Amino acid sequence: MTSKQPQTPLLNDFPELSTLSREDLEDMMSDQTYFQAIFHSLEQVKSLYQAQAELGMANETIARNNLAQQDDLYRIRAETQAAFDEAKALESRWKELEKEQKELYQRFTPQFLLMRLRHATTEQDDISEARASTLIGSSSDGPADSSTLSGRDIDDFVKDFKELRKVYHKRVIWGDRWSAGDVAWPEDE
């Protein structure tokens, strides 16, 4: 009758050890070199070392690939930084241009144009009145002597004054129409 060794968890996990005698197991526990020799001969340990070696080689391959791409990555990083800096500069310039555009467009808003029309109307009235004053001599010397005015001077005055007043009255009419809501501005498209 052969005596069978009782199955222990150690022998279940490492069936290779079931061929060893009790004395061999005790020697293995007391002798570090013997333990190392048995330990490294186990299939699970060999598989573990093999997997570790394969992972190490895979890591080395990855590291070599990374190093091979390092210069390209640095170049791309520099290009990306330059593009980003340029985009930021353009964004800043865009904001400046947008501000300038807003200021320029403000001069063409209906409210601003109406104000300019009113100022121009007042200025036109002042110009025509100043022209009339020069004819009648509103200076400190008193009225102009009508005998010094020629027919041509009067004709030139009438022509100039008529033109000045025509522009003035057109501006008054446009301002009145605008105030009445008869002026329509096309919307920006």
C-alpha positions as CSV (number, residue, x, y, z in Angstrom):
1,M,0.0,0.0,0.0
2,T,1.4,3.3,-1.0
3,S,0.9,6.1,1.3
4,K,-0.4,9.1,-0.4
5,Q,0.7,12.5,0.9
6,P,-2.2,14.6,2.0
7,Q,-3.1,17.4,-0.4
8,T,-2.3,20.8,0.9
9,P,-3.0,24.2,-0.6
10,L,0.7,24.5,-1.4
11,L,0.7,21.3,-3.4
12,N,-2.5,22.3,-5.1
13,D,-1.0,25.6,-6.2
14,F,2.4,24.1,-7.1
15,P,1.9,20.5,-8.2
16,E,5.6,20.3,-9.1
17,L,6.4,20.2,-5.4
18,S,4.3,17.0,-4.9
19,T,7.2,14.9,-6.2
20,L,9.5,16.2,-3.5
21,S,9.8,14.3,-0.2
22,R,9.2,15.9,3.1
23,E,12.9,16.1,3.8
24,D,13.4,17.9,0.5
25,L,10.8,20.3,1.4
26,E,12.3,20.9,4.8
27,D,15.8,21.3,3.2
28,M,14.3,23.8,0.8
29,M,12.9,25.8,3.7
30,S,16.2,25.9,5.5
31,D,18.6,26.3,2.6
32,Q,18.1,29.6,0.7
33,T,20.1,28.4,-2.4
34,Y,18.2,25.2,-2.7
35,F,14.9,27.2,-2.3
36,Q,16.0,29.6,-5.1
37,A,16.9,26.6,-7.4
38,I,13.5,24.9,-6.8
39,F,11.6,28.2,-7.0
40,H,13.1,29.3,-10.3
41,S,12.4,25.8,-11.8
42,L,8.7,26.1,-11.2
43,E,6.6,26.6,-14.4
44,Q,4.5,29.4,-12.9
45,V,7.7,31.3,-12.0
46,K,9.2,30.6,-15.4
47,S,6.0,31.9,-17.0
48,L,6.1,35.0,-14.8
49,Y,9.7,35.7,-15.7
50,Q,8.9,35.2,-19.4
51,A,5.9,37.6,-19.2
52,Q,8.1,40.1,-17.3
53,A,10.8,39.8,-20.0
54,E,8.3,40.3,-22.8
55,L,6.9,43.3,-21.0
56,G,10.4,44.7,-20.6
57,M,11.1,44.2,-24.3
58,A,7.8,45.8,-25.2
59,N,8.6,48.8,-23.0
60,E,12.0,49.1,-24.5
61,T,10.4,49.1,-28.0
62,I,7.9,51.7,-27.0
63,A,10.6,53.8,-25.4
64,R,12.7,53.6,-28.6
65,N,9.7,54.6,-30.7
66,N,9.0,57.5,-28.4
67,L,12.6,58.7,-28.6
68,A,12.5,58.3,-32.4
69,Q,9.5,60.6,-32.4
70,Q,10.9,63.1,-29.9
71,D,12.3,65.6,-32.4
72,D,9.1,65.6,-34.4
73,L,7.1,66.1,-31.3
74,Y,9.3,69.0,-30.2
75,R,8.9,70.5,-33.7
76,I,5.1,70.1,-33.7
77,R,5.0,71.6,-30.2
78,A,6.9,74.6,-31.3
79,E,4.7,75.0,-34.4
80,T,1.6,74.6,-32.3
81,Q,2.9,77.2,-29.8
82,A,3.7,79.6,-32.7
83,A,0.2,79.0,-34.2
84,F,-1.4,79.6,-30.9
85,D,0.6,82.8,-30.3
86,E,-0.4,84.0,-33.8
87,A,-4.0,83.2,-33.2
88,K,-3.9,85.2,-29.9
89,A,-2.3,88.1,-31.7
90,L,-4.9,87.9,-34.5
91,E,-7.7,87.7,-31.9
92,S,-6.3,90.8,-30.2
93,R,-6.1,92.6,-33.6
94,W,-9.6,91.5,-34.4
95,K,-10.9,93.1,-31.2
96,E,-9.1,96.3,-32.1
97,L,-10.5,96.3,-35.6
98,E,-14.0,95.5,-34.3
99,K,-13.7,98.6,-32.0
100,E,-12.5,100.8,-34.9
101,Q,-15.3,99.5,-37.0
102,K,-17.9,100.2,-34.4
103,E,-16.5,103.7,-34.0
104,L,-16.6,104.2,-37.8
105,Y,-20.2,102.8,-38.1
106,Q,-21.3,105.0,-35.3
107,R,-20.7,108.0,-37.6
108,F,-23.3,106.5,-40.0
109,T,-26.1,105.6,-37.6
110,P,-29.4,107.3,-38.3
111,Q,-29.2,109.3,-35.0
112,F,-25.7,110.6,-35.8
113,L,-26.6,111.4,-39.4
114,L,-29.7,113.3,-38.3
115,M,-27.5,115.3,-35.9
116,R,-25.1,116.0,-38.6
117,L,-27.9,117.2,-40.9
118,R,-29.2,119.5,-38.2
119,H,-25.7,120.9,-37.7
120,A,-25.2,121.3,-41.4
121,T,-28.6,123.1,-41.7
122,T,-27.7,125.5,-39.0
123,E,-24.3,126.1,-40.5
124,Q,-25.8,126.6,-43.9
125,D,-28.2,129.2,-42.4
126,D,-25.2,131.0,-40.8
127,I,-23.3,131.0,-44.1
128,S,-26.2,132.5,-46.0
129,E,-26.9,135.1,-43.4
130,A,-23.2,136.0,-43.3
131,R,-23.3,136.4,-47.1
132,A,-26.3,138.7,-46.8
133,S,-24.7,140.7,-44.1
134,T,-21.7,141.4,-46.3
135,L,-23.9,142.8,-49.0
136,I,-25.8,145.1,-46.7
137,G,-22.7,146.0,-44.8
138,S,-23.4,145.0,-41.2
139,S,-19.9,146.1,-40.2
140,S,-19.3,148.8,-37.7
141,D,-18.9,151.3,-40.5
142,G,-22.7,151.3,-41.1
143,P,-24.7,150.3,-44.1
144,A,-22.9,149.9,-47.4
145,D,-23.3,152.7,-50.0
146,S,-25.6,151.4,-52.6
147,S,-23.9,153.6,-55.2
148,T,-20.7,151.5,-54.9
149,L,-22.6,148.2,-55.8
150,S,-22.7,147.4,-59.4
151,G,-25.5,145.4,-61.1
152,R,-23.0,142.6,-61.5
153,D,-22.3,142.6,-57.8
154,I,-26.0,142.4,-57.0
155,D,-26.5,139.6,-59.6
156,D,-23.6,137.6,-58.2
157,F,-24.9,138.1,-54.7
158,V,-28.4,137.0,-55.7
159,K,-27.1,133.9,-57.5
160,D,-24.9,132.9,-54.5
161,F,-27.5,133.7,-51.9
162,K,-30.2,131.9,-53.8
163,E,-27.9,128.8,-54.1
164,L,-27.0,129.0,-50.3
165,R,-30.7,129.3,-49.3
166,K,-31.7,126.5,-51.7
167,V,-29.3,124.1,-49.9
168,Y,-30.5,125.4,-46.5
169,H,-34.2,124.8,-47.4
170,K,-33.5,121.3,-48.8
171,R,-31.8,120.4,-45.5
172,V,-34.7,121.8,-43.6
173,I,-37.2,119.7,-45.7
174,W,-35.0,116.5,-45.2
175,G,-34.9,117.1,-41.5
176,D,-38.6,117.7,-41.3
177,R,-39.3,114.5,-43.2
178,W,-36.9,112.6,-41.0
179,S,-38.5,113.9,-37.8
180,A,-41.9,112.9,-39.3
181,G,-40.7,109.3,-39.8
182,D,-40.7,109.5,-43.6
183,V,-37.1,108.5,-43.9
184,A,-36.4,104.7,-43.9
185,W,-33.0,103.2,-43.5
186,P,-32.2,99.9,-45.1
187,E,-31.0,97.4,-42.5
188,D,-27.5,95.9,-42.8
189,E,-27.7,92.6,-44.6
